[in-house]
Amino acid sequence: MTNPILYGPHFSTYVRSARLALAEKGVAYDLEEVDMFAGAHKEAAHLERHPFGKVPVFEHEGFVLYETCAILRYIDEAFQGPRLQPGDPGGRARMTQIISVIDCYAYRPIIPGIVIPRFTAVRSKKKPDEAAIDAAVPEAAEALAVLESLFVGEFLAGKALSLADLHLAPVHDYFRQTPEGESLLSGAPKLSRWWSTMSRRPSMQETAPSLA
Ligand SMILES: N[C@@H](CCC(=O)N[C@@H](CS)C(=O)NCC(=O)O)C(=O)O
């Protein structure tokens, strides 16, 4: 049996969520880097896999899938290993709700709004657009406050690790390294406790991006 393939750059938060799920399940896989800096995600070879030219894409025995939420669910359900979704309908619905909050309200202000300009400024040694970063902060703060209020246990969707934690952890990891993240997260005690547990997991260490 051939290994499943995950297409995407290792530093992408969404790619890392899929890598976390594979690591937590103990699934061996091949990571096919897509050079986003060179625009490879918008070239024909990748557009055939993903019509919107985004990452990640997952391939398993000829079955090709994009959209991280679907990929994570597939990884959990198609492979042996610890379950990454709550057993009850309410728990699964809450987990899905949290993933949706991350995708719809947290990702955009945090990653393109704050993390990318901050990290790009460090790498290029140029000043970022501080006004644009400031404009992203209220939305990021609102999303964090909602995530903080949705906690029902040690993990985002309850007592056990779930796909919701794997969705948020890569975003959180970059965000905490920015001044805005440091400041906002200092007022989020549940997220801070969660991060100290999450960041110690071997899966987090195995998938740590080298850009961060
Ligand atoms: N809805 C998509 C979003 C994926 C996404 O936005 N990926 C980013 C990288 S973290 C990307 O491909 N950005 C390139 C672009 O938007 O052109 C999913 O859940 O997989």
PDBQT file of the ligand as one rigid body, heavy atoms in Angstrom, charges set to zero:
ROOT
HETATM    1  N1  LIG A 301     -10.788  26.778   2.776  1.00  0.00    +0.000 N 
HETATM    2  C1  LIG A 301      -9.439  26.302   2.550  1.00  0.00    +0.000 C 
HETATM    3  C2  LIG A 301      -8.450  27.401   2.863  1.00  0.00    +0.000 C 
HETATM    4  C3  LIG A 301      -7.037  26.989   2.577  1.00  0.00    +0.000 C 
HETATM    5  C4  LIG A 301      -6.101  28.209   2.534  1.00  0.00    +0.000 C 
HETATM    6  O1  LIG A 301      -6.542  29.372   2.582  1.00  0.00    +0.000 OA
HETATM    7  N2  LIG A 301      -4.822  27.922   2.420  1.00  0.00    +0.000 N 
HETATM    8  C5  LIG A 301      -3.854  28.998   2.278  1.00  0.00    +0.000 C 
HETATM    9  C6  LIG A 301      -2.526  28.600   2.915  1.00  0.00    +0.000 C 
HETATM   10  S1  LIG A 301      -2.593  28.457   4.664  1.00  0.00    +0.000 SA
HETATM   11  C7  LIG A 301      -3.585  29.188   0.789  1.00  0.00    +0.000 C 
HETATM   12  O2  LIG A 301      -3.618  28.252   0.034  1.00  0.00    +0.000 OA
HETATM   13  N3  LIG A 301      -3.307  30.435   0.391  1.00  0.00    +0.000 N 
HETATM   14  C8  LIG A 301      -2.942  30.733  -0.965  1.00  0.00    +0.000 C 
HETATM   15  C9  LIG A 301      -3.930  31.624  -1.661  1.00  0.00    +0.000 C 
HETATM   16  O3  LIG A 301      -4.966  31.952  -1.061  1.00  0.00    +0.000 OA
HETATM   17  O4  LIG A 301      -3.652  31.981  -2.785  1.00  0.00    +0.000 OA
HETATM   18  C10 LIG A 301      -9.191  25.046   3.390  1.00  0.00    +0.000 C 
HETATM   19  O5  LIG A 301      -9.848  24.885   4.424  1.00  0.00    +0.000 OA
HETATM   20  O6  LIG A 301      -8.362  24.217   3.023  1.00  0.00    +0.000 OA
ENDROOT
TORSDOF 0
